[in-house]
Amino acid sequence: MERMAQKKLVKKPSAITNRRARFDYALDDELTVGLSLSGPEVRAARDGHIQLKGSFVTIRDGELWLNNASFSLKLNERGKPGARTIDTEPRKLLAHRKQIDALAVKRKEGMTIVPLRLLTNGRYIKLVVALGKGKKRYDKRETIKRRDQEREAQKMIKSR
């Protein structure tokens, strides 16, 4: 009796989120921009092998650049199945000139451009960035306290 090889269906993420950004920054306007990626980088994004934690966006020569985002790229070496390398080099972001200029003005006011989500569900891979102001330690403690209070309130409502 022959056994058919069954393929495992792996659910790939439609968005990779930077959960730390909401905790570390008080966020304002969001903007969706494109990314300029190579083939292995696109494959890593579609497979969900990207880490946005600790990444940030800078403006150099009138262009947006994503810095410190970790792409786990697959190596096509013989004899090493599944071999990967981590790549953190800057990647160019694609946005309209007016959008870049507006971000540059806000940047001069002391705001930071933070990547929030990497969207991979469509034909193109997009990055959602937001303007944020860094939180102080006491602001972070306040956020934790509020989150715990909301969680307790939800528990009380559920238990009734």
C-alpha positions as semicolon CSV with decimal commas, in nm:
position;residue;x (nm);y (nm);z (nm)
1;M;0,000;0,000;0,000
2;E;0,152;0,330;-0,116
3;R;0,124;0,631;0,099
4;M;0,065;0,970;-0,058
5;A;0,297;1,239;0,064
6;Q;0,093;1,501;0,237
7;K;0,195;1,862;0,213
8;K;0,176;2,067;0,528
9;L;-0,020;2,386;0,481
10;V;0,161;2,663;0,661
11;K;-0,039;2,981;0,716
12;K;0,180;3,273;0,618
13;P;0,127;3,607;0,791
14;S;-0,044;3,879;0,589
15;A;0,118;4,148;0,805
16;I;0,433;4,157;1,015
17;T;0,386;4,397;1,306
18;N;0,624;4,597;1,519
19;R;0,447;4,559;1,854
20;R;0,719;4,744;2,041
21;A;0,653;5,066;1,845
22;R;0,313;5,127;2,010
23;F;0,472;5,082;2,351
24;D;0,779;5,301;2,295
25;Y;0,617;5,587;2,097
26;A;0,307;5,806;2,111
27;L;0,201;5,765;1,748
28;D;0,040;6,019;1,512
29;D;-0,028;6,001;1,139
30;E;0,020;5,674;0,951
31;L;0,147;5,650;0,595
32;T;0,170;5,347;0,366
33;V;0,484;5,335;0,149
34;G;0,637;5,081;-0,086
35;L;0,970;4,904;-0,050
36;S;1,245;4,843;-0,301
37;L;1,339;4,477;-0,244
38;S;1,534;4,204;-0,423
39;G;1,398;3,854;-0,489
40;P;1,527;3,680;-0,174
41;E;1,406;3,975;0,036
42;V;1,056;3,944;-0,114
43;R;1,055;3,571;-0,035
44;A;1,161;3,641;0,325
45;A;0,879;3,897;0,358
46;R;0,615;3,661;0,217
47;D;0,734;3,381;0,448
48;G;0,727;3,613;0,751
49;H;1,103;3,601;0,817
50;I;1,138;3,972;0,896
51;Q;1,187;4,145;1,230
52;L;1,087;4,513;1,257
53;K;1,173;4,548;1,626
54;G;1,434;4,820;1,670
55;S;1,405;4,944;1,313
56;F;1,358;5,309;1,217
57;V;1,319;5,528;0,909
58;T;1,561;5,804;0,810
59;I;1,560;6,067;0,536
60;R;1,883;6,082;0,334
61;D;1,926;6,286;0,015
62;G;1,550;6,343;-0,005
63;E;1,474;5,969;0,011
64;L;1,325;5,749;0,283
65;W;1,536;5,457;0,409
66;L;1,438;5,169;0,637
67;N;1,726;5,096;0,875
68;N;1,796;4,804;1,108
69;A;1,513;4,578;0,986
70;S;1,627;4,214;1,000
71;F;1,561;4,010;0,686
72;S;1,633;3,639;0,728
73;L;1,741;3,550;0,373
74;K;1,751;3,194;0,244
75;L;2,090;3,082;0,114
76;N;2,090;2,864;-0,194
77;E;2,395;2,660;-0,103
78;R;2,424;2,294;-0,190
79;G;2,433;2,057;0,100
80;K;2,283;2,307;0,343
81;P;1,904;2,283;0,326
82;G;1,725;2,569;0,498
83;A;2,042;2,773;0,555
84;R;1,965;3,139;0,629
85;T;2,158;3,460;0,684
86;I;2,046;3,776;0,864
87;D;2,068;4,097;0,661
88;T;2,013;4,441;0,822
89;E;2,132;4,676;0,548
90;P;1,921;4,989;0,473
91;R;1,638;4,951;0,220
92;K;1,489;5,230;0,013
93;L;1,124;5,321;0,073
94;L;0,904;5,446;-0,210
95;A;0,685;5,749;-0,139
96;H;0,567;6,063;-0,317
97;R;0,780;6,376;-0,292
98;K;0,506;6,567;-0,102
99;Q;0,482;6,286;0,153
100;I;0,858;6,279;0,205
101;D;0,868;6,659;0,245
102;A;0,584;6,651;0,501
103;L;0,768;6,381;0,698
104;A;1,090;6,586;0,684
105;V;0,911;6,888;0,834
106;K;0,770;6,678;1,119
107;R;1,110;6,516;1,167
108;K;1,265;6,860;1,226
109;E;1,004;6,920;1,500
110;G;1,147;6,625;1,696
111;M;0,922;6,344;1,574
112;T;1,055;6,000;1,480
113;I;0,942;5,796;1,178
114;V;0,864;5,446;1,305
115;P;0,773;5,137;1,096
116;L;0,456;4,971;1,228
117;R;0,350;4,693;0,990
118;L;0,479;4,520;0,680
119;L;0,184;4,427;0,457
120;T;0,242;4,123;0,234
121;N;-0,110;4,018;0,138
122;G;-0,136;4,194;-0,200
123;R;0,074;4,193;-0,511
124;Y;0,308;4,453;-0,366
125;I;0,483;4,458;-0,030
126;K;0,402;4,776;0,161
127;L;0,527;4,925;0,486
128;V;0,306;5,129;0,719
129;V;0,508;5,399;0,893
130;A;0,393;5,649;1,153
131;L;0,522;5,965;1,312
132;G;0,590;5,915;1,678
133;K;0,721;6,099;1,981
134;G;0,928;5,887;2,218
135;K;0,762;5,804;2,550
136;K;0,938;5,859;2,880
137;R;0,964;5,580;3,135
138;Y;0,671;5,712;3,341
139;D;0,452;5,721;3,027
140;K;0,534;5,355;2,965
141;R;0,442;5,266;3,324
142;E;0,111;5,450;3,277
143;T;0,044;5,249;2,960
144;I;0,110;4,920;3,142
145;K;-0,116;5,024;3,431
146;R;-0,401;5,122;3,195
147;R;-0,367;4,796;2,999
148;D;-0,384;4,592;3,322
149;Q;-0,693;4,782;3,438
150;E;-0,868;4,720;3,105
151;R;-0,779;4,351;3,122
152;E;-0,920;4,326;3,477
153;A;-1,240;4,502;3,368
154;Q;-1,282;4,256;3,079
155;K;-1,232;3,963;3,319
156;M;-1,500;4,100;3,552
157;I;-1,745;4,144;3,265
158;K;-1,675;3,792;3,135
159;S;-1,714;3,626;3,475
160;R;-2,066;3,768;3,528
